[in-house]
């Protein structure tokens, strides 16, 4: 592909940068100078139609990705909140499904939602459901090839979790809170023990998103920790050091269940 | 893979394939001649939506329609987007790929909206160069759609219809003629929609779009949230007289009604088109 910019497009490049500044930094002064105004609408008002439209499109998309968050705070609050998010984290992808990953991070320092202590975790939960649905089902590699890995390479070997599995730990019963907000749910928010910590698997089975609750037994907690450590692409050497005799069982269990899909030698 | 797909003949009045209608379409396989697919929503590989599209493609002809190309942007063409689009095209084999004569991203930021361009000779040259690159990469003619607009630029040197003629002629691309967009822009900028319509290069028109707008008092907004309005149906009749028998598509993207309601709108377009074509024989 050829390089794009030459002197013929400098004016257009300036115009487009000025528009981006108007949309996301709310500095309309430079962009307005490019636009014709008339008796019906001033240049700034005409530019404002696009600014409103850009935010409207993105706010709507975020509302579809985070419907329970939207329901928890109401439409107006959600729209105003996401407008601030959009300005701070404008999209860099052409695919709507890839936009919104940063919302939980943004909310973690957004004081107006502090009154709902589980709000940030709900955003993490909804993003996890969304990402699991849209992520590609990872191909499972032939684990017999592990036998071909030399001892030297083993120290550098790490495992990869399936992209259609997310692990969520919350100090609140976010799974039940989410279910209580679903249409025709018999579960009521007032009946939920909100401050009960949960460890959740969110995963895709065929086209269905499934949510599994990890029990609080010592054994299950250790397995949960194992999967979390694997998700950080920890090397086999470090896994062996941390999980000792349990490691072969954990590896076997996670490969059989499809949580671990592949390995890499770094 | 082509042997397992239906023949890709795009004719008659189709509708946009929307998530809200997935289940019903899969269960009832309604009598719709073709679907337009919002390609940007399907470029991720191995997803459930992609699987669904491949299932639909077995029974229906499809075209692709996107907003991510940003053909008018001054930043380099998005290689990742093009690569994903080509892979999707090779897999699904649409009859053609369309996008908009505007820009949607700049400075690394994607607006997801259709922002108009100043209509100048330099911009024509810039766009033509990019369309040629895209056509070369995809290995086929691109179909470019005229957009609705709510502002005009001080630096504009020519009318929008002159701009479209220059771009389509110099790049040898085809045209997706959005009749609703012509009407919306004509109302917003106080020009005669028929001047625009009859200046369109009829032989380059691959497809006609129809949709509904909202009247915001000071301007019309192209929301794709309503039935097609009376003045747009009237302009559509004139468009059919001008371009002849080309495929027509109903777009409905917001406040999406039942599948039956969208099909009803499509049937109305078909009826008007057939009436006009029969009168012109």
Boltz contact constraints between the chains, C-beta under 6 A:
constraints:
  - contact:
      token1: [A, 1]
      token2: [B, 77]
      max_distance: 6.0
  - contact:
      token1: [A, 1]
      token2: [B, 133]
      max_distance: 6.0
  - contact:
      token1: [A, 4]
      token2: [B, 76]
      max_distance: 6.0
  - contact:
      token1: [A, 8]
      token2: [B, 122]
      max_distance: 6.0
  - contact:
      token1: [A, 9]
      token2: [B, 74]
      max_distance: 6.0
  - contact:
      token1: [A, 9]
      token2: [B, 126]
      max_distance: 6.0
  - contact:
      token1: [A, 12]
      token2: [B, 74]
      max_distance: 6.0
  - contact:
      token1: [A, 13]
      token2: [B, 74]
      max_distance: 6.0
  - contact:
      token1: [A, 16]
      token2: [B, 74]
      max_distance: 6.0
  - contact:
      token1: [A, 16]
      token2: [B, 106]
      max_distance: 6.0
  - contact:
      token1: [A, 17]
      token2: [B, 107]
      max_distance: 6.0
  - contact:
      token1: [A, 20]
      token2: [B, 106]
      max_distance: 6.0
  - contact:
      token1: [A, 20]
      token2: [B, 107]
      max_distance: 6.0
  - contact:
      token1: [A, 20]
      token2: [B, 109]
      max_distance: 6.0
  - contact:
      token1: [A, 34]
      token2: [B, 153]
      max_distance: 6.0
  - contact:
      token1: [A, 35]
      token2: [B, 151]
      max_distance: 6.0
  - contact:
      token1: [A, 36]
      token2: [B, 152]
      max_distance: 6.0
  - contact:
      token1: [A, 36]
      token2: [B, 154]
      max_distance: 6.0
  - contact:
      token1: [A, 40]
      token2: [B, 218]
      max_distance: 6.0
  - contact:
      token1: [A, 41]
      token2: [B, 218]
      max_distance: 6.0
  - contact:
      token1: [A, 46]
      token2: [B, 150]
      max_distance: 6.0
  - contact:
      token1: [A, 46]
      token2: [B, 151]
      max_distance: 6.0
  - contact:
      token1: [A, 49]
      token2: [B, 150]
      max_distance: 6.0
  - contact:
      token1: [A, 53]
      token2: [B, 113]
      max_distance: 6.0
  - contact:
      token1: [A, 54]
      token2: [B, 111]
      max_distance: 6.0
  - contact:
      token1: [A, 54]
      token2: [B, 113]
      max_distance: 6.0
  - contact:
      token1: [A, 57]
      token2: [B, 112]
      max_distance: 6.0
  - contact:
      token1: [A, 57]
      token2: [B, 113]
      max_distance: 6.0
  - contact:
      token1: [A, 90]
      token2: [B, 109]
      max_distance: 6.0
  - contact:
      token1: [A, 91]
      token2: [B, 110]
      max_distance: 6.0
  - contact:
      token1: [A, 92]
      token2: [B, 108]
      max_distance: 6.0
  - contact:
      token1: [A, 94]
      token2: [B, 40]
      max_distance: 6.0
  - contact:
      token1: [A, 94]
      token2: [B, 68]
      max_distance: 6.0
  - contact:
      token1: [A, 94]
      token2: [B, 81]
      max_distance: 6.0
  - contact:
      token1: [A, 94]
      token2: [B, 110]
      max_distance: 6.0
  - contact:
      token1: [A, 134]
      token2: [B, 44]
      max_distance: 6.0
  - contact:
      token1: [A, 134]
      token2: [B, 47]
      max_distance: 6.0
  - contact:
      token1: [A, 136]
      token2: [B, 45]
      max_distance: 6.0
  - contact:
      token1: [A, 136]
      token2: [B, 46]
      max_distance: 6.0
  - contact:
      token1: [A, 137]
      token2: [B, 46]
      max_distance: 6.0
  - contact:
      token1: [A, 207]
      token2: [B, 48]
      max_distance: 6.0
